[in-house]
């Protein structure tokens, strides 16, 4: 595969991830969608019920990350992305015509969640296979395009909803997403064949010895996997605690207006995306474990700043939340390459999908912890202390990993 083809694949992987990352723009869709459904159902929708849609989408995603990864490893990414694009765009279109809560759950929650997990895992794995010598940087770039989507799509959708309404917005975005992903599936799939994707690259030189490739069964028998999945969970818990409640924290803790709180969400997302790219590049230079260890120190520093800052300490608050964003971005950007380092390229799509269980667990643990702590104490201080504890424990596990596996990790 020539360089131009690999660059085209990377560009479309990023564009496709930008589309499916729209799932994380749920907050901008939720209220208008609830209002729309209540206008149809005579205000019969129970309060808070609409939030279940996003929960469903996050819960089903890991299922297809593994299934789609298996297909990708066997026959390549074209059909995975094509089916994923039809499901994701179709789910948005179904949501645009929703006249019941069940239609929204099916369209946005189930179809969106299933296709999002499938497409994301396939894209990241395929891009890394194209650039094995820069797997950290490429993993960071592809995951960053997914992470930054919540900012870009939120802003765009907000304008569209204000001008044309929620149904038109879902229909328009659904058609655009379907076209971009399906067209991209042929670009990404062109020339990508199993075991030949890096045929013009010296695999031995890069440490991609086929003899070291492990499938998911072999991975699950390795103590390294269980150490890594707990490390990922610890890193993601801290990030999910803050990201899931960023606007609420800004309002309750700092007294920010709704507009100022939205700015906090955007800043957090930008540092999250930037952390993925920078950490990915750095991890190619100093190794994945060392990069994760460095980011853990930044996280603890950021959480300390959040703990000590008062309502008037705006600069401290932004600094703290930005450091947490970098930390979370580091883990999301580095772990695809980290998984490849540990278990090889050949089965990386499935292996990374299984590794993502750590993130899925954090998606339940993090928001639950910070929400319940605020309800109990009326403050986020104890949540920040607990989050720092997760980061510290994760750092200790990373140090343990370096001690045991560093000779094979990079």
Backbone torsions as a table, in degrees:
resi	resn	phi	psi	omega
1	UNK	NA	127.9	-179.0
2	UNK	-79.7	167.8	-174.1
3	UNK	-62.9	-40.0	-178.8
4	UNK	-61.1	-41.7	179.6
5	UNK	-64.9	-40.9	-179.8
6	UNK	-66.8	-38.0	177.7
7	UNK	-65.2	-41.4	178.3
8	UNK	-61.4	-40.9	178.2
9	UNK	-62.2	-44.6	179.7
10	UNK	-61.8	-43.5	-179.7
11	UNK	-60.8	-45.9	-178.8
12	UNK	-72.1	-31.2	173.6
13	UNK	-60.2	-40.6	179.3
14	UNK	-69.1	-41.7	178.4
15	UNK	-63.2	-41.6	179.8
16	UNK	-66.3	-42.1	177.6
17	UNK	-64.1	-33.5	176.1
18	UNK	-61.6	-37.1	178.6
19	UNK	-68.7	-53.6	-174.7
20	UNK	-71.9	-19.4	175.0
21	UNK	-66.9	-9.2	177.1
22	UNK	-60.2	-19.3	176.2
23	UNK	-55.4	-34.2	-177.3
24	UNK	-81.1	0.2	173.8
25	UNK	-90.3	16.0	-175.0
26	UNK	-52.1	-36.8	-175.3
27	UNK	-59.1	-31.9	-179.7
28	UNK	-79.0	-22.1	179.1
29	UNK	-87.8	-30.5	-165.5
30	UNK	-58.3	-55.3	-175.5
31	UNK	-65.1	-48.5	177.5
32	UNK	-60.8	-36.1	179.7
33	UNK	-68.2	-40.4	177.9
34	UNK	-62.6	-43.4	178.3
35	UNK	-61.7	-42.9	179.6
36	UNK	-62.1	-46.1	-179.7
37	UNK	-65.6	-39.9	179.6
38	UNK	-65.1	-31.2	177.6
39	UNK	-68.2	-27.9	178.6
40	UNK	-85.1	-38.4	-173.1
41	UNK	-98.7	15.5	178.9
42	UNK	56.7	47.4	175.8
43	UNK	58.6	31.7	-178.2
44	UNK	-91.1	-3.9	-179.7
45	UNK	-74.7	125.7	-177.5
46	UNK	-67.3	146.8	-179.9
47	UNK	-60.5	132.9	178.1
48	UNK	82.3	-7.5	-176.5
49	UNK	-64.8	-34.0	-176.5
50	UNK	-63.3	-26.8	-179.2
51	UNK	-65.3	-19.2	179.4
52	UNK	-64.4	-25.4	-177.3
53	UNK	-63.0	-46.0	179.6
54	UNK	-66.6	-38.4	178.3
55	UNK	-59.8	-42.6	178.8
56	UNK	-62.8	-44.2	-178.3
57	UNK	-62.4	-37.9	179.4
58	UNK	-73.6	-32.4	-176.5
59	UNK	-72.4	-35.7	-174.9
60	UNK	-88.1	-17.0	-176.9
61	UNK	-54.5	-47.6	-178.7
62	UNK	-59.7	-25.3	-179.9
63	UNK	-60.3	-49.4	-177.1
64	UNK	-82.9	-17.3	171.8
65	UNK	-58.8	-40.7	-179.2
66	UNK	-77.4	-47.4	-178.7
67	UNK	-64.6	-47.5	178.8
68	UNK	-64.9	-34.3	176.8
69	UNK	-63.7	-39.1	178.2
70	UNK	-61.6	-45.3	179.7
71	UNK	-65.8	-41.7	179.6
72	UNK	-60.3	-43.3	-180.0
73	UNK	-66.8	-27.2	-177.1
74	UNK	-85.8	-48.9	-171.9
75	UNK	-123.3	-0.7	179.8
76	UNK	100.2	174.0	-169.1
77	UNK	-85.7	-14.8	-170.0
78	UNK	-56.9	-52.0	-175.3
79	UNK	-73.3	-31.1	176.6
80	UNK	-62.6	-47.3	-178.2
81	UNK	-71.2	-36.6	179.7
82	UNK	-64.1	-49.2	177.9
83	UNK	-63.7	-40.9	178.3
84	UNK	-61.9	-39.4	178.8
85	UNK	-66.5	-41.3	177.3
86	UNK	-63.4	-40.0	179.8
87	UNK	-69.8	-44.5	-175.4
88	UNK	-68.8	-50.9	177.7
89	UNK	-63.1	-41.2	178.1
90	UNK	-62.3	-37.6	178.1
91	UNK	-63.5	-40.3	177.1
92	UNK	-65.8	-40.4	179.2
93	UNK	-65.6	-41.6	175.9
94	UNK	-59.2	-42.6	179.6
95	UNK	-61.9	-34.6	-179.3
96	UNK	-64.4	-28.2	-179.9
97	UNK	-99.8	10.3	-174.0
98	UNK	-62.3	130.6	173.9
99	UNK	-119.7	6.5	178.9
100	UNK	-150.0	160.9	177.9
101	UNK	-63.1	-36.6	-179.2
102	UNK	-61.4	-37.6	178.9
103	UNK	-64.8	-35.7	177.9
104	UNK	-69.2	-41.9	178.1
105	UNK	-60.9	-43.4	-179.8
106	UNK	-67.5	-49.0	-175.0
107	UNK	-70.0	-58.4	-176.2
108	UNK	-84.2	-44.5	-174.5
109	UNK	-72.8	-59.4	-173.7
110	UNK	-79.8	-57.0	-179.0
111	UNK	-64.9	-42.6	178.9
112	UNK	-64.2	-45.4	-178.9
113	UNK	-66.6	-45.2	-179.7
114	UNK	-63.3	-46.7	-178.0
115	UNK	-71.8	-35.8	179.0
116	UNK	-61.3	-45.6	178.4
117	UNK	-63.8	-41.5	-179.3
118	UNK	-63.4	-48.1	-175.2
119	UNK	-69.8	-43.6	-178.2
120	UNK	-59.6	-50.6	-178.5
121	UNK	-62.5	-42.6	-179.4
122	UNK	-62.9	-44.5	-178.5
123	UNK	-63.2	-48.8	-176.9
124	UNK	-62.8	-45.8	-178.9
125	UNK	-64.4	-43.0	-179.2
126	UNK	-64.3	-43.7	179.9
127	UNK	-62.0	-41.2	179.3
128	UNK	-65.4	-38.1	178.4
129	UNK	-65.7	-29.6	178.1
130	UNK	-73.9	-30.6	-177.2
131	UNK	-128.4	63.8	-176.1
132	UNK	-63.8	-24.3	179.9
133	UNK	-77.8	-12.8	178.8
134	UNK	-130.2	40.2	-172.2
135	UNK	-62.5	-32.6	178.2
136	UNK	-67.5	-50.1	180.0
137	UNK	-62.2	-46.4	-178.1
138	UNK	-65.9	-40.6	174.9
139	UNK	-60.8	-39.4	178.2
140	UNK	-65.7	-42.9	-178.5
141	UNK	-66.3	-45.8	-178.1
142	UNK	-68.0	-38.5	177.6
143	UNK	-74.2	-29.3	177.4
144	UNK	-65.8	-38.5	178.6
145	UNK	-63.1	-32.0	175.8
146	UNK	-70.6	-44.2	-177.0
147	UNK	-68.7	-37.7	-176.9
148	UNK	-75.1	-13.7	-179.4
149	UNK	-58.3	-35.6	-177.7
150	UNK	-60.9	-28.8	178.0
151	UNK	-80.7	-51.4	-175.3
152	UNK	-64.6	-48.8	-177.9
153	UNK	-68.5	-36.9	179.0
154	UNK	-60.6	-47.1	-179.8
155	UNK	-64.1	-46.4	-178.7
156	UNK	-64.3	-47.4	-178.7
157	UNK	-64.9	-36.6	179.0
158	UNK	-59.6	-42.5	178.3
159	UNK	-66.9	-42.7	-179.7
160	UNK	-63.6	-41.8	-179.6
161	UNK	-64.3	-42.6	-179.2
162	UNK	-63.5	-34.1	-175.8
163	UNK	-89.5	-39.7	-171.1
164	UNK	-122.0	-11.3	-179.9
165	UNK	97.8	166.2	-172.9
166	UNK	-71.4	-38.8	-177.7
167	UNK	-65.3	-46.7	178.9
168	UNK	-62.0	-37.9	-179.6
169	UNK	-63.5	-47.7	178.7
170	UNK	-63.0	-41.0	179.9
171	UNK	-63.5	-46.8	-178.9
172	UNK	-64.6	-47.8	179.5
173	UNK	-64.1	-38.8	179.9
174	UNK	-59.9	-45.0	179.0
175	UNK	-64.7	-44.0	-179.8
176	UNK	-62.9	-47.6	-179.2
177	UNK	-61.7	-42.6	-179.7
178	UNK	-60.2	-45.9	-178.5
179	UNK	-66.1	-46.4	-177.5
180	UNK	-62.8	-46.3	-176.8
181	UNK	-69.0	-42.5	-177.8
182	UNK	-68.8	-41.2	174.8
183	UNK	-63.6	-43.2	179.4
184	UNK	-62.0	-30.4	-179.1
185	UNK	-61.5	-35.0	179.6
186	UNK	-76.6	-34.2	177.5
187	UNK	-68.1	-48.4	-179.6
188	UNK	-65.6	-36.5	-177.4
189	UNK	-78.1	-15.7	-176.9
190	UNK	-70.4	123.8	176.7
191	UNK	78.8	-5.3	-179.3
192	UNK	-91.2	110.0	179.4
193	UNK	-125.7	146.8	-178.2
194	UNK	-54.9	133.2	176.6
195	UNK	68.9	1.8	-179.8
196	UNK	-120.3	1.1	-173.3
197	UNK	-64.4	-28.6	179.7
198	UNK	-116.6	33.7	-172.4
199	UNK	-65.3	-20.6	180.0
200	UNK	-95.4	15.7	-175.8
201	UNK	-124.5	142.3	179.7
202	UNK	-74.4	103.9	-174.4
203	UNK	-68.9	-38.0	-179.7
204	UNK	-62.2	-42.3	-179.0
205	UNK	-60.9	-34.2	-176.0
206	UNK	-87.7	-2.2	-178.6
207	UNK	81.7	17.4	-179.1
208	UNK	-100.3	51.6	-178.6
209	UNK	-66.5	117.1	-179.6
210	UNK	-54.2	-26.4	179.8
211	UNK	-67.1	-19.2	-179.8
212	UNK	-95.5	-5.8	178.1
213	UNK	-64.4	134.8	179.2
214	UNK	-123.7	135.7	173.6
215	UNK	-82.4	-179.2	-173.0
216	UNK	-65.0	-32.8	178.7
217	UNK	-66.2	-43.8	177.7
218	UNK	-66.6	-37.3	179.1
219	UNK	-61.8	-41.8	-177.4
220	UNK	-70.6	-13.6	175.3
221	UNK	-90.8	-1.7	-176.8
222	UNK	-96.8	131.4	175.9
223	UNK	-63.5	-25.8	179.3
224	UNK	-60.2	-39.1	-179.6
225	UNK	-60.1	-48.1	-175.5
226	UNK	-67.6	-33.4	175.2
227	UNK	-66.5	-43.5	-178.9
228	UNK	-66.7	-40.1	-176.8
229	UNK	-68.7	-32.8	175.7
230	UNK	-72.1	-37.1	175.5
231	UNK	-59.8	-45.9	178.4
232	UNK	-61.6	-42.8	180.0
233	UNK	-61.4	-44.7	-180.0
234	UNK	-61.0	-43.4	179.2
235	UNK	-66.7	-39.2	-176.9
236	UNK	-76.4	-29.3	179.2
237	UNK	-58.8	-49.0	179.8
238	UNK	-59.0	-47.5	-179.1
239	UNK	-64.2	-43.9	-178.2
240	UNK	-68.7	-30.7	175.5
241	UNK	-59.0	-45.8	-175.4
242	UNK	-83.4	-42.2	-177.6
243	UNK	-65.6	-41.2	-176.9
244	UNK	-68.3	-23.4	-175.1
245	UNK	-123.4	18.5	-171.6
246	UNK	-56.9	-49.6	-178.5
247	UNK	-65.3	-39.5	-179.9
248	UNK	-67.3	-41.8	177.2
249	UNK	-60.3	-45.5	-179.2
250	UNK	-61.3	-36.8	-179.5
251	UNK	-75.3	-51.2	-174.9
252	UNK	-72.8	-39.1	-173.6
253	UNK	-88.1	-39.1	-173.9
254	UNK	-107.0	-9.3	-179.0
255	UNK	72.4	24.9	-178.8
256	UNK	-70.0	151.9	172.1
257	UNK	-73.9	171.8	179.3
258	UNK	-60.8	-40.9	179.8
259	UNK	-65.1	-44.5	179.3
260	UNK	-65.7	-36.9	178.2
261	UNK	-65.2	-36.8	177.1
262	UNK	-64.1	-34.1	176.6
263	UNK	-65.3	-38.2	177.2
264	UNK	-60.8	-44.2	178.8
265	UNK	-60.1	-42.6	-179.8
266	UNK	-65.8	-42.6	179.3
267	UNK	-62.9	-44.2	179.0
268	UNK	-60.7	-43.7	-180.0
269	UNK	-65.0	-38.6	-180.0
270	UNK	-66.8	-43.7	178.2
271	UNK	-69.9	-32.2	174.5
272	UNK	-61.3	-48.9	-179.8
273	UNK	-66.5	-43.6	179.1
274	UNK	-63.0	-37.4	178.3
275	UNK	-62.7	-34.7	-180.0
276	UNK	-64.5	-44.2	-177.7
277	UNK	-71.3	-49.7	-177.4
278	UNK	-63.5	-45.6	-179.7
279	UNK	-66.1	-36.7	177.3
280	UNK	-60.8	-45.2	178.0
281	UNK	-63.6	-45.8	-178.3
282	UNK	-63.2	-37.0	-177.6
283	UNK	-67.0	-25.6	174.8
284	UNK	-70.4	-22.3	-177.4
285	UNK	-93.2	-44.1	-172.9
286	UNK	-113.8	-3.6	179.9
287	UNK	101.6	150.3	-178.5
288	UNK	-64.8	-49.9	-179.0
289	UNK	-59.8	-41.5	-179.7
290	UNK	-63.7	-38.8	178.7
291	UNK	-65.7	-42.6	178.0
292	UNK	-64.0	-38.1	179.6
293	UNK	-65.3	-42.7	178.2
294	UNK	-62.4	-42.3	-179.6
295	UNK	-67.6	-29.7	177.5
296	UNK	-63.4	-37.4	177.2
297	UNK	-64.9	-39.7	177.4
298	UNK	-63.4	-39.3	-179.9
299	UNK	-62.9	-46.5	-179.3
300	UNK	-61.9	-41.8	177.7
301	UNK	-61.7	-43.0	179.5
302	UNK	-64.3	-41.2	179.8
303	UNK	-68.4	-34.1	174.9
304	UNK	-63.3	-42.9	178.0
305	UNK	-61.8	-41.7	178.2
306	UNK	-65.0	-35.1	-179.6
307	UNK	-68.5	-40.6	-173.7
308	UNK	-89.0	-17.9	-173.6
309	UNK	-76.2	145.9	177.1
310	UNK	-101.3	-178.9	-176.4
311	UNK	-62.8	-22.3	-179.3
312	UNK	-93.2	-6.9	-175.5
313	UNK	-91.9	67.2	-175.8
314	UNK	-62.4	-41.9	-178.4
315	UNK	-63.0	-42.7	178.2
316	UNK	-63.1	-40.6	-179.2
317	UNK	-62.3	-48.2	-179.5
318	UNK	-64.3	-37.3	178.3
319	UNK	-64.5	-45.9	-179.7
320	UNK	-62.5	-46.2	-177.5
321	UNK	-68.3	-31.7	178.4
322	UNK	-69.2	-40.0	178.3
323	UNK	-65.0	-38.6	176.2
324	UNK	-64.3	-39.5	177.4
325	UNK	-61.5	-42.6	177.7
326	UNK	-62.5	-42.3	-179.5
327	UNK	-60.4	-49.9	-179.5
328	UNK	-63.4	-43.0	178.3
329	UNK	-61.1	-37.3	178.5
330	UNK	-59.4	-47.9	-179.0
331	UNK	-64.3	-41.5	-179.3
332	UNK	-69.1	-35.4	-178.5
333	UNK	-80.1	-32.4	-173.8
334	UNK	-87.0	-31.5	-171.1
335	UNK	-64.8	-32.5	174.3
336	UNK	-58.7	-46.4	177.2
337	UNK	-69.1	-35.0	178.6
338	UNK	-61.5	-42.8	178.1
339	UNK	-64.1	-40.3	178.0
340	UNK	-65.6	-42.1	176.9
341	UNK	-54.4	-42.9	-172.8
342	UNK	-79.6	-36.5	-169.8
343	UNK	-127.0	7.6	173.3
344	UNK	89.1	170.8	-176.5
345	UNK	-85.7	-33.7	-166.9
346	UNK	-58.1	-37.7	-175.7
347	UNK	-118.4	26.1	-170.9
348	UNK	-65.6	-32.1	-178.4
349	UNK	-60.6	-46.6	178.6
350	UNK	-70.7	-45.6	-176.7
351	UNK	-59.9	-43.0	179.9
352	UNK	-69.4	-35.1	176.3
353	UNK	-61.0	-40.6	177.6
354	UNK	-70.7	-40.5	177.8
355	UNK	-58.7	-30.2	-177.3
356	UNK	-66.6	-8.9	174.2
357	UNK	-55.7	-34.6	177.6
358	UNK	-60.4	-40.5	177.5
359	UNK	-69.1	-42.3	-180.0
360	UNK	-59.2	-41.8	177.7
361	UNK	-62.8	-42.1	179.5
362	UNK	-64.2	-31.6	179.2
363	UNK	-63.7	-25.8	175.3
364	UNK	-89.3	-42.9	-173.2
365	UNK	-69.5	-49.6	-174.1
366	UNK	-58.2	-58.6	-180.0
367	UNK	-60.4	-36.4	-179.9
368	UNK	-64.9	-41.4	-178.9
369	UNK	-62.9	-53.1	-173.5
370	UNK	-69.1	-35.3	178.4
371	UNK	-66.0	-44.8	-178.6
372	UNK	-70.6	-36.5	178.7
373	UNK	-64.5	-40.7	178.9
374	UNK	-66.3	-38.1	177.9
375	UNK	-64.3	-37.4	-177.8
376	UNK	-76.2	-41.4	-170.8
377	UNK	-112.2	-11.0	-178.3
378	UNK	68.8	18.9	-177.9
379	UNK	-153.0	156.2	178.4
380	UNK	-97.2	1.2	-174.1
381	UNK	-56.3	-48.8	-178.6
382	UNK	-65.8	-30.4	177.2
383	UNK	-66.7	-40.6	178.7
384	UNK	-65.6	-38.0	177.4
385	UNK	-64.8	-44.8	179.8
386	UNK	-64.5	-39.9	178.1
387	UNK	-63.1	-40.1	176.6
388	UNK	-63.0	-35.0	176.5
389	UNK	-63.5	-41.5	175.8
390	UNK	-61.5	-43.7	-179.7
391	UNK	-63.6	-41.4	179.9
392	UNK	-66.2	-42.2	177.9
393	UNK	-64.3	-42.0	176.7
394	UNK	-61.1	-41.0	178.4
395	UNK	-62.3	-39.7	178.3
396	UNK	-63.2	-39.1	178.5
397	UNK	-69.0	-36.0	176.5
398	UNK	-63.7	-42.7	177.5
399	UNK	-61.4	-39.5	176.9
400	UNK	-63.9	-41.9	178.5
401	UNK	-60.2	-45.6	179.6
402	UNK	-59.6	-40.0	-178.0
403	UNK	-65.7	-37.6	-174.9
404	UNK	-90.4	-41.6	-167.8
405	UNK	-117.7	-0.1	-172.8
406	UNK	-53.6	-34.8	-177.4
407	UNK	-62.9	-21.8	180.0
408	UNK	-109.5	-3.8	-167.5
409	UNK	-83.3	-21.5	-175.1
410	UNK	-143.0	NA	NA
